[in-house]
Amino acid sequence: MWKGVETVSLFTVDQSKCKKDGICASECPVKIIRMGEDGFPAMLAEDFCINCSHCVSVCPQGAVTLKTMKPEDLVAIKESLLPGPDQVAHFLSSRRSIRSYKSKPVDHEILEKLIGTAGYAPSGHNVQPVEWLVVENTDKVRSLSGIVVDWMRYMVKEKPEMAGPLHLDLVVARWEAGEDAICREAPHVVVAHGLKKNPMSPAACTIALTYLELAAYSMGLGACWAGYFGIAASVFPPMVQALGLPEGHQVFGAMMLGYPKFKYHRIPLRKKPVVTWK
């Protein structure tokens, strides 16, 4: 134990390092860190802590420790690696949804790194509800795509009023002709799922998959939202059974993933944003 350290069950302050600047208290999202009469911060109502580690991350002196996270365990932010606004704008605007893939699979280690990066996506109250299913086996991707087509056949027959606007009959015809319009011959599919009863799961999964798509682009990979796959995975019992998710979980999005077959050379135009300023 450090000399001069005040300890509670969750929040610890090294008084030999603390400058009593109050930054940790200011940045606490739930405002349960207060500056005491002695000038040092203390955590009140620990049960309300969301374990975001803002206090540990923001302290310039590394004086704050959570029971779950120590300053020395966190990766230091390197200013030299952060892109400027021009680089970010170019990166985001040059990203494309990839629908043509090489047959080359992505190494398992790269997939793990990609999921790890996507895990930093924000979630409400830092609940981090997103769980992942990576369909790494390419043959399994094809098998699941076939189940998606079965769902489409069901929709065309039983619910034509819904299938019509989605042109599911045409997608089925393309599949029967040997063309995969479900997963576009992508070698992998990444599925984001979470507890169905958790109201934060849908948005968190969507944001996490967006992180994953952008991270994939930075790593030379291509990705595209697998819309048909995602819908079937959330509503079609044979697909749900094939995925084998934990009890009470639901799919909230799926992403095709692989190496792009072609390289894009120009950034297309987009509609001018519609903005109301007040």
N, C-alpha and C positions, 0 to 999 in steps of 0.2 A: 504494500500500500504506500502511495506517495505521502510524503510529509506535507501536512497542511491541507489534506484533501477532505472535503465534506462529502459523505457518501449516503445516498438513499438507495432504495432497491433498484431503481432504473437509471437515474440521472446522476452523473458524477462530475464535479468541477475540480480541476487541479488549480488550487488557489495560487500556486507559485507561478503559473503561466497566465492566469486570467487577468485581463486589463480592466475589468469592470466596465467595458464599453457598452454592454447591453445589446449587442448585435443578436445574440442567440435568442433573447427574449423578444426582440422586434420581429425576428423572422419565424418564430414558432407559429405554424398555421392555425393551431387551436388555442393559442394564447394561454398556455398553462405554465410558461416559464416567467417568473417574476424576479425582479432584483430585490434582494433582501436588505435589511437595515444595515448590514455590514458591507453592502455594495456588491456582493457576489450573487450570481443567479442561482435560483433554486426552482425545482419543478413541483408544481402543485397538481393535485388530482391526476396522478399518474395513469389511472385507468383510462383517461381520455387521450393519452399519447397514441398517435397513429404510426409511430415508428418510421417516420419519413426520413429521419436523420438530418433534417435541415440544420439543427443546432450544431451537430458534429461537423457538418460540411462547411458551414459558413464561418465558423470561428477562425480568425486569422492565426491565432496562437496555438490552435489544437488543444485547447484547455478543456473541452467538453467531451465526455464519453457517455454513450448509452450502454446499457447492459448488453444490448444486441450488436453494438457497433463501436469500434474504437477508431480514433483518428488514424492510427498507423495501419489499420486494415483497409482504409479507403484509398482509391487511386487518386493521386493529385491531378488537378486540371492543368493541362499544358496549353498555355496561350498560343504557342507556336503551331499547335495542331488545329486550332479553331479556324474555320473559314470565315472570310469577310462577307459582307452583304452581297457583293457582286458574285462571289463564288457560290453562295447559297442560292441566289436567284437563278444563276445559270444551271446549277445542279437540278433544282426543282423543275425548271421549265424544260430541261432536256430529257427528263425521265419519260420513258414510253412504256405503255402496257405491251408486254411481249407475248405474241401468240404463235411464234415459230421458234422451235427449240432444236438444238443439237441433241443427238441421242446420248451424248456423253453424260453420265451421272455426276452429281456434285458430291465431293468427298464428305464423309460423315462429319469430320472435324469442322469443315466449313459450315455445314448445316447447324452444328452445335453453336458455333460462334454467332451465326445469324440469329438464332433463337435467343441467345444471351443478350444481344444488342436490343432486340425487340422487347425484351423484358424490362427495359428502362422506360417504356411508354408510360405516361401518366395514367392514373386511375383515381376515381373519386374516393376521397378519404384514405388514399393509399392502401386500399384493400387488396390490390393486386389479384383480382379474381381470375385472370386468364390462365388457362392450361392449354397445352399444345398436343396435337397428334400429328406426327410427321409420317406421311405415307412415303417411305423411302424406296420401297421396292417398286420398280417401274411396272412390272406385271400386275401388281396389286392395284396400281393406279388405273390400269386398263380395266381390271375386273370391276372396280368401283364405278368407273365411267359407264360400264354396261348396266349396272344397277340404276344409275341416273337415267339412262335411256328407258329402262322398264318403268320408272316413275313417269317419264314423259308419255309413254304409251298409255298408261293409266289415265293421265290427265286428258289426253286427246280423246279418249273414249268416254270417260265419266264426267269430265268437267271442261267441255269444249269452249265454254264462254271465257274460261281463264286461260286455256291453252292457246286459243286463237291469237290474242294480242302478242303472246310470247313466241309465236311461230314454232311451237314445239314439234309440230308435224314435219316441218322442214329439217329440223335438227335430227329427228329420228331417221328421216330419209337419207340424210348425209351419213349417219352412222351405218345404216344398212348398206350404203354404197362403199363403205370402207374408209370414210373420213371421220376423224374424231373432232367434233365441234364441242365436246364437253371439256376435255382437259388439253386439247390442242397438241397431243403427243408430248406433253411435258413429262420429264422423267420423275418428278416429285410433286406432291401436293401437301401443303401445310394447312392444318385446320386449327382454328382457335375456338375453344369452347369454355364454358363456365357453368356455374349453377344457374339453372333456369329461374329459380326463385329470387336470385340476387338481382335487384334492379340495375346494378352497376355493370353487370356482365356484358350486355350488348355493346354499350359505348366503349368499354375497356377493350373488348376484343377487336372492335373496328379500329381503334387507335393503334393497338399493338400490331395488327396486320399492316397498317399503313407504315409504321416504323419498319417492319420487316421488309416491305416492298422497297422502301428507300434505301435501307441498308444493303439489300440485295444488289441494287443498282451500283452502289459504291464499291461492291466487291466483284463487279464484272458479271453479275448474274442478271437474269431477266425474270420478271414476275408479272402476274396478271390475276386479277380477282376471278375466281372460279365460281361465277354466280349460280349456274345450274347445279353444280356440285353442292354448293352451300345450302341452297333451298332444299334439295332432295335430302340432304343430310339432317335437316332440321324437322322435316315433316313426313318422310316416307319410311315406314317401319322397317322394311328390309334393309334400307341403307343405314338406319340407326343401329340395327342389330349388327350389321357388317362392321361398323366402326367400333362398336364395343366401348362406348364412353362410360365413365363412372355413373352410378345411379344419380338421377336428378340433374344431370348435365345436358346442355343443349349446344349444338353448333351455332356459332354466331358469325361465321365467315370462313372462307377457304381461299387459298392462294396457290396458283400454279407456280412452279419454280424450276428453273434450269438455266443452261447456257444459251443465250440468244443465237439463233442461226444467222441473223443478219445484223449489221451495224447501221444505226441511224446517223445521218450527217447534218441534218438541219432541224431547227425548232419550228414546229408549225404555228400558225396564228391561232389565237383564241378569241372568243367573244370578249368585248370590253366588259369588265365587271360592272354589274348594276349595284350601285351604292346609294343609300340614303344617308345624307349627312345631317346631323342635328346638333 
